[in-house]
Amino acid sequence: MPRGCREVFGDTAAVTADLAGCVLVTPPALWDELLPRLREQSEVSHHAAQLFRLLSAGAVTGPVAARGRIGIPRPLVERRQRK
């Protein structure tokens, strides 16, 4: 992760995959805002429900190493390799 981004993330990052199988890395504070919004929308929208399930199913929060390295969980790597 570029040095300039590390301040936003702090010591942890939320990691998940999108519809295309791309890995998404977000600061935990943003993730904590996004997930409840999607959950609310999923009650009224089938597409929002699908997106909520996709993003939350494989999501993990993990440490950001001193040099900005982030561990990508094996299931997310494997899902990307299948695409």
C-alpha positions in Angstrom: 0.0 0.0 0.0 1.4 3.4 -0.9 2.8 5.3 2.1 0.2 8.2 1.7 -2.7 5.8 2.1 -1.4 4.2 5.3 -2.5 7.1 7.4 -6.1 6.6 6.4 -6.0 2.8 7.2 -4.0 2.9 10.4 -3.1 -0.6 11.6 -5.9 -2.5 10.0 -7.7 -2.9 6.7 -11.0 -4.6 5.6 -10.5 -6.9 2.6 -13.2 -8.5 0.4 -13.8 -9.1 -3.3 -16.3 -7.5 -5.7 -18.4 -8.9 -8.5 -15.5 -9.1 -10.9 -13.4 -10.9 -8.3 -11.2 -7.9 -7.7 -9.9 -7.5 -4.2 -11.3 -4.5 -2.4 -9.3 -3.0 0.5 -11.0 -0.4 2.6 -10.3 1.4 5.9 -12.2 -0.3 8.7 -14.1 2.9 9.5 -15.4 3.1 6.0 -16.3 -0.6 6.0 -18.2 -0.1 9.3 -20.3 2.6 7.6 -20.8 0.8 4.3 -22.0 -2.6 5.6 -25.0 -1.3 7.7 -26.1 0.8 4.7 -26.0 -2.2 2.4 -27.9 -4.2 5.0 -30.6 -1.6 5.2 -30.9 -1.4 1.4 -31.0 -5.2 1.1 -34.4 -5.2 2.8 -35.9 -3.3 -0.1 -33.7 -4.2 -3.0 -32.8 -7.7 -4.4 -29.7 -6.3 -6.0 -28.5 -4.7 -2.8 -29.1 -8.0 -1.0 -26.9 -9.8 -3.5 -24.2 -7.2 -3.1 -24.4 -7.3 0.7 -24.0 -11.1 0.6 -21.1 -11.0 -1.9 -19.2 -8.3 0.0 -19.8 -9.5 3.5 -19.4 -13.3 2.9 -15.6 -13.3 2.3 -14.7 -10.1 4.2 -12.0 -10.1 6.8 -10.3 -7.4 8.8 -6.6 -7.8 9.2 -3.4 -6.0 10.1 -1.5 -3.6 7.8 2.3 -4.3 8.1 4.8 -1.6 8.7 5.6 -1.4 5.0 2.0 -1.3 4.0 1.6 -5.0 3.2 -1.8 -6.5 3.6 -2.5 -10.3 3.8 -5.1 -11.4 1.3 -7.1 -14.4 2.6 -6.7 -17.6 0.7 -10.4 -17.9 -0.3 -10.2 -14.5 -1.9 -7.1 -15.4 -3.8 -8.6 -18.7 -5.0 -11.9 -17.0 -6.0 -9.8 -14.6 -8.2 -7.8 -17.4 -9.7 -11.1 -19.2 -10.8 -12.2 -16.1 -12.8 
